[in-house]
Amino acid sequence: MSMSDELGQLGQLHRQGVLSDDEFARAKARVLSAGPSARPEAPAIAAVNAMRRSRDNRWLGGVCAGIGQVTGMATWVWRLIFALLVLCGGTGVFFYLLLWIFVPLEESGLHRHAGTQQAA
């Protein structure tokens, strides 16, 4: 439920007399202080957002190694899955190309190292 929906429901309850002025003010402050960043992200969404194509463990674009890092499965399993999907009307090629285009490449070791020194 979005913040605007919650505020709308609180306003409706206040107009109906279910919430007093004080209760409405406290509930509104709670919703506004929580903000969108306070809501936890689903683990699956966090894993998808963290997925990166591999720079080192790759045959073509590093997609299978990136999926393997996120899922914890061996890279060869994902390569086999995509190879089998190629035999199913070429869907493996289609999905692989989509992932190659839309999944970002992981940072190189130099960028990661420089970023940790700047943060320190």
Residue frames as a rotation matrix with the C-alpha (Angstrom) as fourth column:
MET 1
0.589 0.808 0.000 0.00
0.808 -0.589 0.000 0.00
0.000 0.000 -1.000 0.00
SER 2
-0.211 -0.685 0.697 1.40
0.638 -0.637 -0.433 3.37
0.740 0.353 0.572 -0.97
MET 3
-0.830 -0.197 -0.521 1.84
0.539 -0.523 -0.661 6.29
-0.142 -0.830 0.540 1.38
SER 4
-0.832 0.555 0.018 -0.92
-0.515 -0.782 0.351 8.27
0.209 0.283 0.936 -0.35
ASP 5
-0.135 0.794 -0.593 -3.34
-0.031 0.595 0.803 5.35
0.990 0.127 -0.056 0.05
GLU 6
-0.344 -0.061 -0.937 -2.56
0.866 0.365 -0.342 5.12
0.363 -0.929 -0.072 3.76
LEU 7
-0.963 -0.023 -0.270 -3.03
0.135 -0.904 -0.406 8.85
-0.234 -0.427 0.873 4.24
GLY 8
-0.599 0.794 -0.109 -6.32
-0.515 -0.277 0.812 8.67
0.614 0.542 0.574 2.32
GLN 9
-0.042 0.567 -0.823 -7.59
0.419 0.758 0.500 5.89
0.907 -0.324 -0.270 4.56
LEU 10
-0.623 -0.234 -0.746 -6.53
0.782 -0.206 -0.588 7.77
-0.016 -0.950 0.312 7.68
GLY 11
-0.959 0.283 -0.022 -8.36
-0.284 -0.955 0.088 10.87
0.003 0.090 0.996 6.44
GLN 12
-0.292 0.891 -0.348 -11.47
-0.285 0.266 0.921 8.84
0.913 0.369 0.176 5.74
LEU 13
-0.132 0.194 -0.972 -11.39
0.794 0.608 0.013 7.29
0.593 -0.770 -0.235 9.23
HIS 14
-0.871 -0.222 -0.438 -10.92
0.449 -0.721 -0.527 10.76
-0.199 -0.656 0.728 10.73
ARG 15
-0.783 0.622 0.021 -13.91
-0.514 -0.664 0.543 12.16
0.352 0.414 0.839 8.79
GLN 16
-0.059 0.781 -0.622 -16.05
0.023 0.624 0.781 9.22
0.998 0.032 -0.055 9.90
GLY 17
0.414 0.195 0.889 -15.17
-0.787 -0.414 0.458 9.92
0.457 -0.889 -0.018 13.53
VAL 18
0.840 -0.162 -0.518 -13.31
0.275 0.950 0.149 6.65
0.468 -0.267 0.843 14.08
LEU 19
-0.147 -0.950 -0.275 -10.07
0.926 -0.035 -0.376 8.54
0.347 -0.310 0.885 14.81
SER 20
0.690 0.286 -0.665 -9.88
0.565 -0.787 0.248 11.56
-0.452 -0.546 -0.705 17.10
ASP 21
0.930 -0.363 0.061 -7.86
-0.257 -0.760 -0.597 14.62
0.263 0.540 -0.800 16.06
ASP 22
0.306 -0.851 0.426 -4.95
-0.860 -0.056 0.507 13.50
-0.408 -0.522 -0.749 18.25
GLU 23
0.218 -0.174 0.960 -5.00
0.105 0.982 0.154 9.91
-0.970 0.067 0.232 16.95
PHE 24
0.897 0.151 0.415 -5.19
0.422 -0.023 -0.906 11.15
-0.127 0.988 -0.085 13.37
ALA 25
0.761 -0.648 0.030 -2.19
-0.629 -0.748 -0.213 13.48
0.161 0.143 -0.977 13.90
ARG 26
0.104 -0.746 0.658 -0.10
-0.673 0.434 0.599 10.69
-0.733 -0.505 -0.457 15.45
ALA 27
0.372 0.096 0.923 -1.00
0.403 0.879 -0.254 8.17
-0.836 0.467 0.288 12.75
LYS 28
0.985 -0.008 0.172 -0.29
0.150 -0.450 -0.880 10.70
0.084 0.893 -0.442 10.01
ALA 29
0.504 -0.854 0.127 3.09
-0.859 -0.480 0.181 11.54
-0.093 -0.200 -0.975 11.55
ARG 30
0.111 -0.436 0.893 3.93
-0.254 0.856 0.449 7.83
-0.961 -0.277 -0.016 11.77
VAL 31
0.667 0.200 0.718 3.11
0.576 0.472 -0.667 7.27
-0.473 0.858 0.199 8.09
LEU 32
0.950 -0.291 0.115 5.04
-0.145 -0.736 -0.661 10.35
0.277 0.612 -0.741 6.98
SER 33
0.367 -0.866 0.341 8.09
-0.868 -0.188 0.459 9.55
-0.333 -0.464 -0.821 9.11
ALA 34
0.394 -0.201 0.897 8.24
0.102 0.979 0.174 5.96
-0.914 0.023 0.406 7.88
GLY 35
0.115 -0.337 -0.935 8.69
-0.851 -0.518 0.082 7.07
-0.512 0.786 -0.346 4.27
PRO 36
0.835 0.247 -0.492 9.31
-0.515 0.665 -0.541 4.71
0.193 0.705 0.682 1.39
SER 37
-0.037 -0.947 -0.319 12.88
-0.586 0.279 -0.761 3.87
0.810 0.159 -0.565 2.44
ALA 38
-0.425 -0.110 0.898 11.79
-0.889 0.235 -0.392 2.39
-0.168 -0.966 -0.198 5.77
ARG 39
0.681 0.716 0.155 9.85
-0.656 0.690 -0.305 -0.38
-0.325 0.106 0.940 4.09
PRO 40
-0.169 -0.802 0.573 11.88
-0.324 0.595 0.736 -3.57
-0.931 -0.062 -0.360 3.75
GLU 41
-0.043 0.057 -0.997 12.61
-0.999 0.028 0.045 -4.84
0.031 0.998 0.055 0.27
ALA 42
0.883 0.399 0.246 11.59
-0.398 0.916 -0.056 -8.38
-0.248 -0.048 0.968 -0.57
PRO 43
0.127 -0.909 0.397 14.60
-0.205 0.368 0.907 -10.75
-0.971 -0.197 -0.139 -0.67
ALA 44
0.201 -0.019 0.979 13.86
0.827 0.539 -0.159 -11.79
-0.525 0.842 0.124 -4.26
ILE 45
0.926 0.167 0.338 13.76
0.328 -0.797 -0.507 -8.18
0.185 0.580 -0.793 -5.41
ALA 46
0.676 -0.737 -0.018 16.97
-0.535 -0.508 0.675 -7.40
-0.506 -0.446 -0.738 -3.54
ALA 47
0.031 -0.669 0.743 18.68
0.253 0.724 0.642 -10.37
-0.967 0.168 0.192 -5.23
VAL 48
0.472 0.195 0.860 17.54
0.874 0.029 -0.486 -9.29
-0.120 0.980 -0.157 -8.69
ASN 49
0.989 -0.085 0.122 18.71
-0.067 -0.987 -0.143 -5.73
0.133 0.134 -0.982 -8.06
ALA 50
0.459 -0.868 0.193 22.09
-0.513 -0.081 0.855 -7.02
-0.726 -0.491 -0.482 -6.89
MET 51
0.563 -0.214 0.798 22.62
0.538 0.828 -0.158 -9.23
-0.627 0.519 0.581 -9.95
ARG 52
0.398 -0.547 -0.736 25.60
-0.715 -0.688 0.125 -8.28
-0.575 0.477 -0.665 -12.12
ARG 53
0.957 -0.181 -0.228 27.21
-0.054 0.660 -0.750 -9.97
0.286 0.729 0.621 -15.13
SER 54
0.664 -0.747 0.005 30.60
0.329 0.298 0.896 -11.46
-0.671 -0.594 0.444 -14.33
ARG 55
0.648 -0.556 -0.521 33.80
-0.747 -0.597 -0.293 -9.97
-0.148 0.579 -0.802 -15.74
ASP 56
-0.333 -0.921 0.205 36.00
-0.891 0.378 0.253 -13.00
-0.310 -0.098 -0.946 -15.02
ASN 57
-0.685 0.153 0.713 33.83
0.078 0.987 -0.137 -16.13
-0.725 -0.038 -0.688 -15.27
ARG 58
0.302 0.811 -0.502 32.32
-0.465 -0.334 -0.820 -15.72
-0.832 0.481 0.276 -18.72
TRP 59
-0.282 -0.292 0.914 32.06
0.680 0.611 0.405 -17.38
-0.676 0.736 0.026 -22.09
LEU 60
-0.096 0.322 0.942 29.98
0.861 -0.449 0.241 -14.71
0.500 0.834 -0.234 -23.81
GLY 61
0.060 0.240 0.969 28.44
-0.028 -0.970 0.242 -11.98
0.998 -0.041 -0.051 -21.68
GLY 62
-0.890 -0.453 0.058 28.86
-0.087 0.044 -0.995 -13.29
0.448 -0.890 -0.079 -18.12
VAL 63
-0.103 0.951 0.291 25.11
-0.797 -0.254 0.548 -13.74
0.596 -0.175 0.784 -17.67
CYS 64
0.501 0.324 -0.803 25.21
0.043 0.917 0.397 -17.33
0.864 -0.233 0.445 -16.42
ALA 65
-0.446 -0.729 -0.519 27.94
0.643 0.141 -0.752 -16.56
0.622 -0.669 0.406 -13.88
GLY 66
-0.805 0.205 0.556 25.95
-0.409 -0.871 -0.272 -13.57
0.429 -0.446 0.786 -12.64
ILE 67
0.301 0.951 -0.069 22.81
-0.667 0.261 0.697 -15.66
0.682 -0.164 0.713 -12.21
GLY 68
0.265 -0.283 -0.922 24.90
0.409 0.899 -0.159 -18.33
0.873 -0.335 0.354 -10.51
GLN 69
-0.808 -0.586 0.065 26.24
0.229 -0.413 -0.881 -15.83
0.543 -0.697 0.468 -7.98
VAL 70
-0.480 0.700 0.528 22.74
-0.793 -0.604 0.080 -14.65
0.375 -0.380 0.845 -7.09
THR 71
0.528 0.806 -0.268 21.14
-0.648 0.587 0.485 -18.10
0.549 -0.082 0.832 -6.87
GLY 72
0.128 -0.561 0.818 24.10
-0.862 0.344 0.372 -19.99
-0.490 -0.753 -0.440 -5.38
MET 73
0.839 0.163 0.519 23.99
0.086 0.902 -0.422 -22.58
-0.537 0.399 0.743 -8.17
ALA 74
-0.183 -0.951 0.249 27.01
0.418 0.154 0.895 -23.56
-0.890 0.268 0.369 -10.22
THR 75
-0.209 0.027 -0.978 27.58
-0.648 -0.753 0.117 -21.59
-0.733 0.658 0.175 -13.41
TRP 76
-0.958 -0.213 -0.195 27.63
-0.285 0.601 0.747 -24.74
-0.042 0.771 -0.636 -15.55
VAL 77
-0.522 0.842 0.137 24.06
0.669 0.503 -0.547 -25.52
-0.530 -0.194 -0.826 -14.47
TRP 78
0.234 0.606 -0.761 22.86
-0.023 -0.779 -0.627 -22.17
-0.972 0.165 -0.168 -15.82
ARG 79
-0.501 -0.462 -0.732 24.84
-0.753 -0.184 0.632 -22.68
-0.427 0.867 -0.256 -19.02
LEU 80
-0.962 0.190 0.196 23.15
0.241 0.927 0.287 -26.06
-0.128 0.323 -0.938 -19.44
ILE 81
-0.128 0.969 -0.210 19.71
0.568 -0.102 -0.817 -24.52
-0.813 -0.223 -0.538 -18.80
PHE 82
0.138 0.146 -0.980 20.28
-0.520 -0.831 -0.197 -21.83
-0.843 0.537 -0.038 -21.42
ALA 83
-0.817 -0.460 -0.347 21.61
-0.540 0.399 0.741 -24.44
-0.202 0.793 -0.574 -23.89
LEU 84
-0.737 0.621 0.268 18.48
0.597 0.783 -0.174 -26.54
-0.318 0.031 -0.948 -23.39
LEU 85
0.144 0.809 -0.570 16.31
0.274 -0.586 -0.763 -23.45
-0.951 -0.046 -0.306 -23.83
VAL 86
-0.449 -0.357 -0.819 18.05
-0.683 -0.454 0.572 -22.78
-0.576 0.816 -0.040 -27.15
LEU 87
-0.996 0.074 0.041 16.68
0.084 0.822 0.564 -26.13
0.008 0.565 -0.825 -28.31
CYS 88
-0.258 0.957 -0.134 13.17
0.826 0.146 -0.545 -24.99
-0.502 -0.251 -0.828 -27.31
GLY 89
0.568 0.576 0.588 12.56
0.819 -0.466 -0.335 -22.64
0.081 0.671 -0.737 -30.20
GLY 90
-0.183 -0.762 0.621 15.50
0.617 -0.581 -0.531 -20.38
0.766 0.285 0.576 -29.45
THR 91
0.798 0.561 0.218 14.07
0.189 -0.578 0.794 -18.98
0.572 -0.593 -0.567 -26.22
GLY 92
0.527 -0.685 -0.503 17.44
0.773 0.141 0.619 -19.41
-0.353 -0.714 0.604 -24.52
VAL 93
-0.470 -0.692 0.548 19.05
0.859 -0.502 0.102 -17.03
0.204 0.518 0.830 -26.99
PHE 94
0.137 0.634 0.761 16.23
0.319 -0.755 0.572 -14.53
0.938 0.164 -0.305 -26.51
PHE 95
0.941 0.260 -0.218 16.43
0.270 -0.185 0.945 -14.56
0.206 -0.948 -0.244 -22.70
TYR 96
0.201 -0.948 -0.247 20.23
0.918 0.094 0.386 -14.53
-0.342 -0.304 0.889 -22.71
LEU 97
-0.433 -0.347 0.832 20.30
0.715 -0.694 0.083 -11.49
0.549 0.631 0.549 -24.99
LEU 98
0.520 0.694 0.498 17.76
0.164 -0.653 0.739 -9.68
0.838 -0.303 -0.454 -22.82
LEU 99
0.874 -0.241 -0.422 19.80
0.447 0.061 0.892 -10.35
-0.189 -0.969 0.161 -19.69
TRP 100
-0.119 -0.966 0.230 23.01
0.987 -0.090 0.132 -9.36
-0.106 0.243 0.964 -21.49
ILE 101
-0.236 0.097 0.967 21.44
0.475 -0.857 0.202 -6.03
0.848 0.507 0.156 -22.44
PHE 102
0.463 0.654 0.598 19.66
-0.135 -0.615 0.777 -5.17
0.876 -0.441 -0.197 -19.18
VAL 103
0.892 -0.225 -0.392 21.89
0.446 0.297 0.844 -6.63
-0.073 -0.928 0.365 -16.44
PRO 104
0.780 -0.622 0.065 24.84
-0.594 -0.770 -0.233 -4.34
0.195 0.143 -0.970 -15.70
LEU 105
0.346 -0.789 -0.508 28.41
0.235 0.597 -0.767 -5.58
0.908 0.146 0.392 -15.73
GLU 106
0.774 -0.107 -0.624 30.03
0.629 0.019 0.777 -5.93
-0.072 -0.994 0.082 -12.32
GLU 107
0.867 -0.497 -0.027 32.58
-0.496 -0.868 0.031 -3.28
-0.039 -0.013 -0.999 -11.36
SER 108
0.430 -0.798 -0.422 36.19
0.049 0.488 -0.872 -4.06
0.901 0.355 0.249 -12.10
GLY 109
0.388 -0.360 -0.848 38.56
0.889 0.388 0.242 -4.79
0.242 -0.848 0.471 -9.24
LEU 110
-0.692 -0.691 0.208 40.18
0.633 -0.720 -0.285 -1.37
0.346 -0.065 0.936 -9.61
HIS 111
-0.310 0.657 0.687 36.86
-0.241 -0.753 0.612 0.46
0.920 0.024 0.392 -9.22
ARG 112
0.682 0.559 -0.471 35.85
0.270 0.406 0.873 -1.63
0.679 -0.723 0.126 -6.21
HIS 113
0.038 -0.770 -0.637 39.24
0.985 0.136 -0.106 -1.07
0.168 -0.623 0.764 -4.56
ALA 114
-0.788 -0.320 0.526 39.18
0.316 -0.943 -0.099 2.68
0.528 0.088 0.845 -5.19
GLY 115
0.066 0.917 0.393 35.62
-0.196 -0.375 0.906 2.93
0.978 -0.137 0.155 -3.84
THR 116
0.658 0.152 -0.737 36.55
0.610 0.466 0.641 1.20
0.441 -0.872 0.214 -0.57
GLN 117
-0.401 -0.860 -0.314 39.53
0.907 -0.326 -0.265 3.49
0.126 -0.392 0.912 -0.02
GLN 118
-0.636 0.231 0.736 37.43
-0.002 -0.955 0.298 6.60
0.772 0.188 0.608 -0.62
ALA 119
0.462 0.886 -0.045 34.82
-0.004 0.053 0.999 5.39
0.887 -0.461 0.028 1.87
ALA 120
0.347 -0.378 -0.858 37.48
0.870 0.470 0.145 4.79
0.349 -0.798 0.492 4.55
